[in-house]
Amino acid sequence: MAERMSVARRVAYSFGMAGFQIPDRIVVAIALYYYLPPPGRGLAPQVSQEIFLGVLTVFGLAMLVGRLFDAVADPLVGYASDRSRSRLGRRRSFLVYGIVPMLVLPALLFWPPGAPGSMLNGISLAIVLAAYFIAFTVYVAPYLALIPELATDGRARTRLSTLLALVSFSVLGLYAAAWPYGIELGRQLGASSENAVRGVVVLSLSLAFVFCLLPIFAVDERRFTSTVSSELSFKQALLCTVSNRPFLIYLAAVLLLIFAATLMAPASVYYATVVLGRSEAFAGALSLAVFSTTLIGFVIVLRASDRIGARRGMIVCNLIFAVSLASLGFLRPDVPGGPRDGLNLLIIWSAMAVMGVAVAGFLVLPYVLISQVIDYDTAKTGSNRSAMYFGTQGFLTKWMYGLGGAVIAFLFARFGNSPEQPLGVLLMGPLAGVACLLSALIFTFYPERQVLAVTEALRTSSQSSPDRTD
């Protein structure tokens, strides 16, 4: 029988999620800011913004190429982890393999080999992104696969997912506010804008390395898990995964949500500088507003999820997020103290405050839902294939990340990202809101009661062990 993890070990495991999300934010937000900076920030665009093939830019194409390699790696890593019999553990061994490249490669993005705007920079960007995303998958897919293995029922998973979200979001909320301040501070201390960005990146990755080490030492799978390695071939494992109807419904809804989140990840800096006429530091204040209400949202999610279920919770959160995002379409560029400035501030502060409640749900409930799906599969196949499910989800979500990055680059190139041509920035919120509405619609078809009935029957018949995470 597996042992219960202590609170200290669960917290240490949770810091791993904060750790791997820091380089993800660097790639999604800071790299975009560095390669396609707003005008007047002391940075030169590192790649051409010319549109080719009707919709693609160099940055967007590089992101798609990187995500292609990432997507292919996801199911392969998941399959390998599910079948692993390493002495370190079938999940922990992959954390060891992936940690160093995952946290070194993002730094290379900020030392491009060519002159600003050169094709060499575009090629280098695509190569480094591809290598980084593969390393990211090697660490992250097995890490996430531990969630349903460390917590074996719905309530325990909600608690563990909430702890993961609380720790990671607390770190990332502070980080989202800190990195713009860090760039501004670097400039004030006399560094060039380029070196200020580089300094923030190197310090960030150093902190992430410490966080990502903690789960490797905290989780001993021989003590805290009792799962059966998969014996299925890769083809059989993939077919079983993609024939799971509840998983496909869940996945379609989550893909749209991820598209919306990708569009909004770098948005605060552009809203602050392009629309509101303020510095990057103001973007940090906007992130703190979301952070504050998200903490309140965690309390609401914990109390409400047992009553209304994870499916309904996701529907409500999507609707809240969609309304908040749509309101950003009413912003109009102005300067501090200008005739439109007061209304702009009211709109953006209100939107940021309200969307924080929804963000709390997004950080907790998807892990509860995919754990349901994995239990449903275990009841049918007799083996736990958590990593294959997270890997298959990763295969498609990475395409959505790439698509989101390409859409942002297209919006900026076609409609502008400057105070004189702000439409590309203004379209980000409403477009993300439409994606959230579609996600809410798809979640209405997820058969949560059926899935829970099947998994409960499995739990009863096998006389499973008590909750290990309480």
TORZAPA-500128 format. One record per residue (C-alpha): residue in three letters; x, y, z; residue number from 1. Coordinates in nm, 3 decimals. Example, Ala and Ser with C-alpha at 12.3 -4.5 7.8 and 13.67 -1.06 7.14 Angstrom:
// TORZAPA-500128
(ALA (1.230 -0.450 0.780) 1),
(SER (1.367 -0.106 0.714) 2),
This chain:
// TORZAPA-500128
(MET (0.000 0.000 0.000) 1),
(ALA (0.132 0.342 -0.093) 2),
(GLU (0.220 0.587 0.183) 3),
(ARG (0.058 0.927 0.225) 4),
(MET (0.268 1.224 0.123) 5),
(SER (0.336 1.476 0.395) 6),
(VAL (0.224 1.834 0.353) 7),
(ALA (0.585 1.944 0.306) 8),
(ARG (0.635 1.696 0.021) 9),
(ARG (0.312 1.802 -0.148) 10),
(VAL (0.419 2.166 -0.131) 11),
(ALA (0.761 2.075 -0.273) 12),
(TYR (0.592 1.885 -0.557) 13),
(SER (0.370 2.188 -0.622) 14),
(PHE (0.666 2.420 -0.666) 15),
(GLY (0.767 2.214 -0.969) 16),
(MET (0.468 2.351 -1.158) 17),
(ALA (0.571 2.706 -1.077) 18),
(GLY (0.921 2.614 -1.191) 19),
(PHE (0.831 2.491 -1.537) 20),
(GLN (0.580 2.770 -1.596) 21),
(ILE (0.848 3.038 -1.555) 22),
(PRO (1.037 2.937 -1.873) 23),
(ASP (0.701 2.899 -2.044) 24),
(ARG (0.617 3.261 -1.957) 25),
(ILE (0.959 3.366 -2.081) 26),
(VAL (0.897 3.202 -2.418) 27),
(VAL (0.534 3.312 -2.453) 28),
(ALA (0.553 3.666 -2.315) 29),
(ILE (0.909 3.799 -2.277) 30),
(ALA (1.037 3.651 -2.604) 31),
(LEU (0.743 3.805 -2.790) 32),
(TYR (0.818 4.140 -2.624) 33),
(TYR (1.188 4.108 -2.715) 34),
(TYR (1.139 3.999 -3.077) 35),
(LEU (0.835 4.220 -3.154) 36),
(PRO (0.867 4.513 -2.910) 37),
(PRO (0.625 4.805 -2.885) 38),
(PRO (0.765 5.123 -3.040) 39),
(GLY (0.978 5.351 -2.823) 40),
(ARG (1.094 5.089 -2.571) 41),
(GLY (1.462 5.090 -2.674) 42),
(LEU (1.443 4.752 -2.849) 43),
(ALA (1.472 4.672 -3.219) 44),
(PRO (1.252 4.399 -3.375) 45),
(GLN (1.475 4.092 -3.400) 46),
(VAL (1.280 3.936 -3.689) 47),
(SER (1.095 4.077 -3.987) 48),
(GLN (0.725 4.157 -3.942) 49),
(GLU (0.651 4.111 -4.310) 50),
(ILE (0.348 3.888 -4.381) 51),
(PHE (0.390 3.603 -4.629) 52),
(LEU (0.153 3.331 -4.753) 53),
(GLY (-0.128 3.565 -4.652) 54),
(VAL (-0.117 3.508 -4.275) 55),
(LEU (0.231 3.407 -4.155) 56),
(THR (0.511 3.616 -4.007) 57),
(VAL (0.863 3.498 -3.926) 58),
(PHE (0.789 3.491 -3.553) 59),
(GLY (0.461 3.307 -3.606) 60),
(LEU (0.623 3.050 -3.836) 61),
(ALA (0.911 2.992 -3.592) 62),
(MET (0.661 2.935 -3.312) 63),
(LEU (0.463 2.689 -3.525) 64),
(VAL (0.780 2.498 -3.620) 65),
(GLY (0.881 2.475 -3.255) 66),
(ARG (0.537 2.355 -3.155) 67),
(LEU (0.546 2.092 -3.431) 68),
(PHE (0.848 1.924 -3.270) 69),
(ASP (0.689 1.970 -2.929) 70),
(ALA (0.363 1.812 -3.043) 71),
(VAL (0.537 1.505 -3.184) 72),
(ALA (0.735 1.462 -2.861) 73),
(ASP (0.430 1.470 -2.632) 74),
(PRO (0.272 1.128 -2.702) 75),
(LEU (0.616 0.965 -2.742) 76),
(VAL (0.730 1.090 -2.402) 77),
(GLY (0.397 0.993 -2.247) 78),
(TYR (0.418 0.642 -2.391) 79),
(ALA (0.779 0.598 -2.278) 80),
(SER (0.697 0.719 -1.926) 81),
(ASP (0.394 0.490 -1.893) 82),
(ARG (0.608 0.186 -1.984) 83),
(SER (0.919 0.287 -1.788) 84),
(ARG (1.051 0.066 -1.510) 85),
(SER (1.337 0.293 -1.403) 86),
(ARG (1.465 0.260 -1.047) 87),
(LEU (1.413 0.633 -1.006) 88),
(GLY (1.045 0.589 -1.095) 89),
(ARG (0.869 0.597 -1.429) 90),
(ARG (0.789 0.969 -1.386) 91),
(ARG (1.078 1.102 -1.179) 92),
(SER (1.345 0.971 -1.416) 93),
(PHE (1.210 1.194 -1.693) 94),
(LEU (1.215 1.496 -1.463) 95),
(VAL (1.587 1.435 -1.419) 96),
(TYR (1.643 1.407 -1.795) 97),
(GLY (1.452 1.723 -1.883) 98),
(ILE (1.536 1.979 -1.616) 99),
(VAL (1.867 2.119 -1.744) 100),
(PRO (1.787 2.166 -2.115) 101),
(MET (1.441 2.300 -2.030) 102),
(LEU (1.599 2.581 -1.825) 103),
(VAL (1.905 2.658 -2.037) 104),
(LEU (1.759 2.677 -2.387) 105),
(PRO (1.519 2.972 -2.327) 106),
(ALA (1.816 3.196 -2.241) 107),
(LEU (1.960 3.140 -2.590) 108),
(LEU (1.658 3.316 -2.741) 109),
(PHE (1.786 3.647 -2.606) 110),
(TRP (2.128 3.624 -2.770) 111),
(PRO (2.022 3.595 -3.137) 112),
(PRO (2.315 3.530 -3.373) 113),
(GLY (2.225 3.781 -3.646) 114),
(ALA (2.149 4.147 -3.689) 115),
(PRO (1.801 4.273 -3.588) 116),
(GLY (1.547 4.175 -3.854) 117),
(SER (1.775 3.918 -4.023) 118),
(MET (1.658 3.580 -4.152) 119),
(LEU (1.933 3.416 -3.945) 120),
(ASN (1.751 3.527 -3.631) 121),
(GLY (1.430 3.370 -3.758) 122),
(ILE (1.603 3.038 -3.828) 123),
(SER (1.778 3.043 -3.491) 124),
(LEU (1.450 3.123 -3.317) 125),
(ALA (1.279 2.820 -3.475) 126),
(ILE (1.565 2.581 -3.386) 127),
(VAL (1.595 2.692 -3.024) 128),
(LEU (1.217 2.686 -2.975) 129),
(ALA (1.198 2.331 -3.114) 130),
(ALA (1.471 2.207 -2.880) 131),
(TYR (1.321 2.388 -2.581) 132),
(PHE (0.970 2.254 -2.636) 133),
(ILE (1.101 1.895 -2.656) 134),
(ALA (1.288 1.938 -2.327) 135),
(PHE (0.979 2.100 -2.175) 136),
(THR (0.771 1.796 -2.267) 137),
(VAL (1.026 1.553 -2.121) 138),
(TYR (0.984 1.723 -1.782) 139),
(VAL (0.622 1.833 -1.783) 140),
(ALA (0.422 1.536 -1.920) 141),
(PRO (0.550 1.290 -1.654) 142),
(TYR (0.519 1.559 -1.385) 143),
(LEU (0.150 1.609 -1.462) 144),
(ALA (0.095 1.232 -1.485) 145),
(LEU (0.174 1.211 -1.114) 146),
(ILE (-0.140 1.409 -1.019) 147),
(PRO (-0.396 1.124 -1.052) 148),
(GLU (-0.139 0.879 -0.912) 149),
(LEU (-0.070 1.077 -0.596) 150),
(ALA (-0.439 1.162 -0.537) 151),
(THR (-0.687 0.884 -0.608) 152),
(ASP (-1.034 1.035 -0.568) 153),
(GLY (-1.216 1.349 -0.673) 154),
(ARG (-1.192 1.538 -0.346) 155),
(ALA (-0.823 1.460 -0.300) 156),
(ARG (-0.753 1.568 -0.656) 157),
(THR (-0.938 1.893 -0.609) 158),
(ARG (-0.726 1.962 -0.300) 159),
(LEU (-0.399 1.867 -0.468) 160),
(SER (-0.488 2.062 -0.784) 161),
(THR (-0.580 2.362 -0.572) 162),
(LEU (-0.246 2.340 -0.390) 163),
(LEU (-0.066 2.317 -0.724) 164),
(ALA (-0.258 2.615 -0.855) 165),
(LEU (-0.217 2.819 -0.537) 166),
(VAL (0.160 2.771 -0.521) 167),
(SER (0.223 2.809 -0.893) 168),
(PHE (-0.013 3.102 -0.940) 169),
(SER (0.123 3.282 -0.635) 170),
(VAL (0.470 3.255 -0.783) 171),
(LEU (0.359 3.335 -1.138) 172),
(GLY (0.131 3.617 -1.029) 173),
(LEU (0.422 3.783 -0.857) 174),
(TYR (0.643 3.699 -1.154) 175),
(ALA (0.402 3.850 -1.405) 176),
(ALA (0.416 4.171 -1.205) 177),
(ALA (0.791 4.150 -1.142) 178),
(TRP (0.940 4.098 -1.487) 179),
(PRO (0.814 4.429 -1.632) 180),
(TYR (0.936 4.604 -1.315) 181),
(GLY (1.265 4.422 -1.353) 182),
(ILE (1.315 4.555 -1.704) 183),
(GLU (1.226 4.904 -1.591) 184),
(LEU (1.463 4.877 -1.294) 185),
(GLY (1.745 4.760 -1.520) 186),
(ARG (1.702 5.066 -1.738) 187),
(GLN (1.702 5.293 -1.433) 188),
(LEU (2.028 5.134 -1.318) 189),
(GLY (2.189 5.223 -1.649) 190),
(ALA (2.155 4.900 -1.845) 191),
(SER (2.040 4.906 -2.205) 192),
(SER (1.689 4.778 -2.270) 193),
(GLU (1.838 4.465 -2.428) 194),
(ASN (2.059 4.388 -2.130) 195),
(ALA (1.777 4.466 -1.888) 196),
(VAL (1.565 4.199 -2.058) 197),
(ARG (1.854 3.952 -2.054) 198),
(GLY (1.915 4.008 -1.685) 199),
(VAL (1.552 3.938 -1.602) 200),
(VAL (1.560 3.617 -1.808) 201),
(VAL (1.878 3.477 -1.649) 202),
(LEU (1.758 3.548 -1.294) 203),
(SER (1.419 3.398 -1.373) 204),
(LEU (1.566 3.074 -1.509) 205),
(SER (1.795 3.039 -1.207) 206),
(LEU (1.495 3.060 -0.974) 207),
(ALA (1.302 2.813 -1.192) 208),
(PHE (1.587 2.560 -1.164) 209),
(VAL (1.556 2.557 -0.784) 210),
(PHE (1.178 2.511 -0.804) 211),
(CYS (1.204 2.228 -1.059) 212),
(LEU (1.453 2.038 -0.843) 213),
(LEU (1.210 2.013 -0.551) 214),
(PRO (0.973 1.746 -0.697) 215),
(ILE (1.270 1.527 -0.791) 216),
(PHE (1.366 1.506 -0.424) 217),
(ALA (1.011 1.510 -0.281) 218),
(VAL (0.835 1.234 -0.479) 219),
(ASP (0.958 0.879 -0.428) 220),
(GLU (0.723 0.681 -0.651) 221),
(ARG (0.805 0.352 -0.480) 222),
(ARG (0.659 0.494 -0.159) 223),
(PHE (0.379 0.723 -0.273) 224),
(THR (0.228 0.558 -0.583) 225),
(SER (0.097 0.210 -0.662) 226),
(THR (0.024 0.207 -1.034) 227),
(VAL (0.073 -0.059 -1.301) 228),
(SER (0.299 0.009 -1.598) 229),
(SER (0.132 -0.011 -1.936) 230),
(GLU (0.197 -0.314 -2.160) 231),
(LEU (0.020 -0.172 -2.465) 232),
(SER (0.207 -0.101 -2.786) 233),
(PHE (0.229 0.261 -2.896) 234),
(LYS (-0.041 0.207 -3.160) 235),
(GLN (-0.274 0.035 -2.913) 236),
(ALA (-0.215 0.302 -2.649) 237),
(LEU (-0.284 0.583 -2.895) 238),
(LEU (-0.599 0.419 -3.031) 239),
(CYS (-0.736 0.360 -2.680) 240),
(THR (-0.670 0.724 -2.595) 241),
(VAL (-0.830 0.884 -2.901) 242),
(SER (-1.133 0.651 -2.884) 243),
(ASN (-1.219 0.774 -2.532) 244),
(ARG (-1.523 0.995 -2.602) 245),
(PRO (-1.522 1.187 -2.270) 246),
(PHE (-1.156 1.269 -2.330) 247),
(LEU (-1.223 1.402 -2.679) 248),
(ILE (-1.501 1.632 -2.553) 249),
(TYR (-1.285 1.754 -2.266) 250),
(LEU (-0.992 1.806 -2.501) 251),
(ALA (-1.187 2.011 -2.757) 252),
(ALA (-1.308 2.248 -2.484) 253),
(VAL (-0.964 2.282 -2.326) 254),
(LEU (-0.800 2.354 -2.663) 255),
(LEU (-1.022 2.658 -2.712) 256),
(LEU (-0.948 2.775 -2.358) 257),
(ILE (-0.574 2.741 -2.419) 258),
(PHE (-0.605 2.940 -2.740) 259),
(ALA (-0.773 3.220 -2.543) 260),
(ALA (-0.509 3.206 -2.268) 261),
(THR (-0.228 3.218 -2.524) 262),
(LEU (-0.373 3.529 -2.682) 263),
(MET (-0.391 3.700 -2.343) 264),
(ALA (-0.055 3.587 -2.198) 265),
(PRO (0.145 3.886 -2.331) 266),
(ALA (-0.152 4.123 -2.355) 267),
(SER (-0.105 4.325 -2.037) 268),
(VAL (0.222 4.481 -2.157) 269),
(TYR (0.063 4.590 -2.484) 270),
(TYR (-0.252 4.724 -2.316) 271),
(ALA (-0.035 4.923 -2.076) 272),
(THR (0.205 5.070 -2.331) 273),
(VAL (0.001 5.092 -2.652) 274),
(VAL (-0.353 5.160 -2.530) 275),
(LEU (-0.305 5.330 -2.193) 276),
(GLY (0.015 5.519 -2.273) 277),
(ARG (0.195 5.396 -1.964) 278),
(SER (0.514 5.201 -1.891) 279),
(GLU (0.571 4.826 -1.858) 280),
(ALA (0.551 4.870 -1.480) 281),
(PHE (0.179 4.942 -1.512) 282),
(ALA (0.138 4.601 -1.674) 283),
(GLY (0.274 4.457 -1.350) 284),
(ALA (0.003 4.636 -1.155) 285),
(LEU (-0.263 4.489 -1.387) 286),
(SER (-0.122 4.141 -1.325) 287),
(LEU (-0.141 4.199 -0.950) 288),
(ALA (-0.511 4.283 -0.985) 289),
(VAL (-0.572 3.945 -1.148) 290),
(PHE (-0.354 3.777 -0.888) 291),
(SER (-0.551 3.926 -0.596) 292),
(THR (-0.893 3.817 -0.717) 293),
(THR (-0.761 3.475 -0.820) 294),
(LEU (-0.671 3.406 -0.456) 295),
(ILE (-1.034 3.480 -0.368) 296),
(GLY (-1.139 3.257 -0.657) 297),
(PHE (-0.957 2.958 -0.509) 298),
(VAL (-1.182 2.973 -0.203) 299),
(ILE (-1.490 2.989 -0.426) 300),
(VAL (-1.374 2.698 -0.641) 301),
(LEU (-1.301 2.475 -0.341) 302),
(ARG (-1.647 2.536 -0.196) 303),
(ALA (-1.839 2.524 -0.521) 304),
(SER (-1.675 2.231 -0.701) 305),
(ASP (-1.821 1.967 -0.465) 306),
(ARG (-2.168 2.116 -0.512) 307),
(ILE (-2.187 2.181 -0.885) 308),
(GLY (-1.912 1.953 -1.020) 309),
(ALA (-1.603 2.027 -1.227) 310),
(ARG (-1.792 2.038 -1.559) 311),
(ARG (-2.037 2.306 -1.452) 312),
(GLY (-1.757 2.492 -1.281) 313),
(MET (-1.566 2.512 -1.610) 314),
(ILE (-1.875 2.636 -1.793) 315),
(VAL (-1.928 2.916 -1.540) 316),
(CYS (-1.559 3.015 -1.545) 317),
(ASN (-1.556 3.029 -1.924) 318),
(LEU (-1.859 3.259 -1.929) 319),
(ILE (-1.707 3.492 -1.668) 320),
(PHE (-1.378 3.504 -1.859) 321),
(ALA (-1.552 3.567 -2.191) 322),
(VAL (-1.746 3.866 -2.060) 323),
(SER (-1.431 4.015 -1.905) 324),
(LEU (-1.234 3.973 -2.226) 325),
(ALA (-1.509 4.114 -2.446) 326),
(SER (-1.514 4.434 -2.239) 327),
(LEU (-1.152 4.502 -2.339) 328),
(GLY (-1.275 4.566 -2.692) 329),
(PHE (-1.420 4.896 -2.569) 330),
(LEU (-1.076 5.037 -2.484) 331),
(ARG (-0.945 5.322 -2.698) 332),
(PRO (-0.585 5.454 -2.708) 333),
(ASP (-0.522 5.758 -2.491) 334),
(VAL (-0.256 5.909 -2.268) 335),
(PRO (-0.263 5.953 -1.888) 336),
(GLY (-0.504 6.235 -1.804) 337),
(GLY (-0.657 6.234 -2.153) 338),
(PRO (-1.032 6.253 -2.223) 339),
(ARG (-1.065 5.875 -2.259) 340),
(ASP (-0.820 5.777 -1.987) 341),
(GLY (-1.068 5.755 -1.700) 342),
(LEU (-1.305 5.523 -1.887) 343),
(ASN (-1.013 5.311 -2.009) 344),
(LEU (-0.890 5.262 -1.653) 345),
(LEU (-1.238 5.170 -1.531) 346),
(ILE (-1.277 4.910 -1.806) 347),
(ILE (-0.937 4.747 -1.766) 348),
(TRP (-0.930 4.739 -1.385) 349),
(SER (-1.283 4.592 -1.377) 350),
(ALA (-1.199 4.331 -1.639) 351),
(MET (-0.878 4.226 -1.467) 352),
(ALA (-1.047 4.198 -1.129) 353),
(VAL (-1.340 3.990 -1.254) 354),
(MET (-1.137 3.753 -1.469) 355),
(GLY (-0.925 3.653 -1.170) 356),
(VAL (-1.216 3.448 -1.030) 357),
(ALA (-1.235 3.252 -1.356) 358),
(VAL (-0.859 3.204 -1.366) 359),
(ALA (-0.877 3.020 -1.033) 360),
(GLY (-1.117 2.768 -1.187) 361),
(PHE (-0.898 2.722 -1.494) 362),
(LEU (-0.598 2.646 -1.272) 363),
(VAL (-0.781 2.374 -1.073) 364),
(LEU (-1.073 2.212 -1.254) 365),
(PRO (-0.908 2.084 -1.576) 366),
(TYR (-0.681 1.859 -1.368) 367),
(VAL (-0.985 1.719 -1.189) 368),
(LEU (-1.157 1.649 -1.521) 369),
(ILE (-0.864 1.479 -1.693) 370),
(SER (-0.808 1.268 -1.381) 371),
(GLN (-1.169 1.151 -1.417) 372),
(VAL (-1.096 1.061 -1.778) 373),
(ILE (-0.780 0.868 -1.681) 374),
(ASP (-0.972 0.669 -1.416) 375),
(TYR (-1.239 0.595 -1.678) 376),
(ASP (-0.966 0.455 -1.904) 377),
(THR (-0.810 0.255 -1.621) 378),
(ALA (-1.147 0.090 -1.557) 379),
(LYS (-1.149 -0.026 -1.919) 380),
(THR (-0.782 -0.118 -1.981) 381),
(GLY (-0.660 -0.228 -1.638) 382),
(SER (-0.348 -0.008 -1.643) 383),
(ASN (-0.274 0.352 -1.557) 384),
(ARG (-0.171 0.554 -1.864) 385),
(SER (-0.168 0.903 -1.718) 386),
(ALA (0.134 1.023 -1.914) 387),
(MET (-0.016 0.908 -2.246) 388),
(TYR (-0.326 1.118 -2.180) 389),
(PHE (-0.124 1.422 -2.079) 390),
(GLY (0.104 1.358 -2.376) 391),
(THR (-0.185 1.337 -2.622) 392),
(GLN (-0.335 1.650 -2.471) 393),
(GLY (0.005 1.815 -2.500) 394),
(PHE (0.034 1.710 -2.866) 395),
(LEU (-0.271 1.917 -2.955) 396),
(THR (-0.239 2.196 -2.701) 397),
(LYS (0.110 2.277 -2.826) 398),
(TRP (-0.037 2.331 -3.171) 399),
(MET (-0.286 2.564 -3.009) 400),
(TYR (-0.006 2.752 -2.837) 401),
(GLY (0.168 2.783 -3.171) 402),
(LEU (-0.151 2.893 -3.340) 403),
(GLY (-0.209 3.153 -3.068) 404),
(GLY (0.142 3.291 -3.111) 405),
(ALA (0.100 3.300 -3.489) 406),
(VAL (-0.236 3.478 -3.456) 407),
(ILE (-0.084 3.744 -3.228) 408),
(ALA (0.199 3.803 -3.475) 409),
(PHE (-0.055 3.826 -3.758) 410),
(LEU (-0.278 4.070 -3.567) 411),
(PHE (0.020 4.295 -3.496) 412),
(ALA (0.151 4.281 -3.852) 413),
(ARG (-0.187 4.329 -4.020) 414),
(PHE (-0.361 4.567 -3.780) 415),
(GLY (-0.076 4.721 -3.581) 416),
(ASN (0.055 4.726 -3.224) 417),
(SER (0.128 5.097 -3.182) 418),
(PRO (-0.075 5.390 -3.044) 419),
(GLU (-0.125 5.509 -3.403) 420),
(GLN (-0.238 5.163 -3.518) 421),
(PRO (-0.369 4.980 -3.209) 422),
(LEU (-0.632 4.751 -3.363) 423),
(GLY (-0.412 4.440 -3.341) 424),
(VAL (-0.390 4.487 -2.964) 425),
(LEU (-0.758 4.575 -2.923) 426),
(LEU (-0.870 4.258 -3.104) 427),
(MET (-0.686 4.024 -2.866) 428),
(GLY (-0.946 4.036 -2.587) 429),
(PRO (-1.266 3.995 -2.793) 430),
(LEU (-1.113 3.714 -3.002) 431),
(ALA (-1.010 3.529 -2.686) 432),
(GLY (-1.362 3.586 -2.546) 433),
(VAL (-1.521 3.414 -2.846) 434),
(ALA (-1.296 3.112 -2.790) 435),
(CYS (-1.411 3.094 -2.425) 436),
(LEU (-1.777 3.099 -2.528) 437),
(LEU (-1.717 2.806 -2.762) 438),
(SER (-1.531 2.623 -2.486) 439),
(ALA (-1.827 2.667 -2.248) 440),
(LEU (-2.061 2.527 -2.515) 441),
(ILE (-1.851 2.215 -2.567) 442),
(PHE (-1.822 2.149 -2.194) 443),
(THR (-2.201 2.112 -2.180) 444),
(PHE (-2.158 1.780 -2.368) 445),
(TYR (-1.902 1.630 -2.126) 446),
(PRO (-2.068 1.324 -1.956) 447),
(GLU (-1.935 1.377 -1.605) 448),
(ARG (-2.200 1.164 -1.430) 449),
(GLN (-2.134 0.866 -1.657) 450),
(VAL (-1.758 0.892 -1.610) 451),
(LEU (-1.786 0.916 -1.231) 452),
(ALA (-2.026 0.621 -1.217) 453),
(VAL (-1.782 0.396 -1.404) 454),
(THR (-1.482 0.502 -1.195) 455),
(GLU (-1.674 0.467 -0.869) 456),
(ALA (-1.769 0.113 -0.965) 457),
(LEU (-1.400 0.037 -1.027) 458),
(ARG (-1.301 0.189 -0.693) 459),
(THR (-1.564 -0.010 -0.505) 460),
(SER (-1.487 -0.343 -0.673) 461),
(SER (-1.111 -0.311 -0.621) 462),
(GLN (-1.147 -0.185 -0.261) 463),
(SER (-0.897 0.089 -0.330) 464),
(SER (-0.677 0.237 -0.059) 465),
(PRO (-0.782 0.549 0.137) 466),
(ASP (-0.702 0.898 0.008) 467),
(ARG (-0.326 0.943 0.027) 468),
(THR (-0.317 1.317 0.011) 469),
(ASP (-0.533 1.413 0.310) 470),
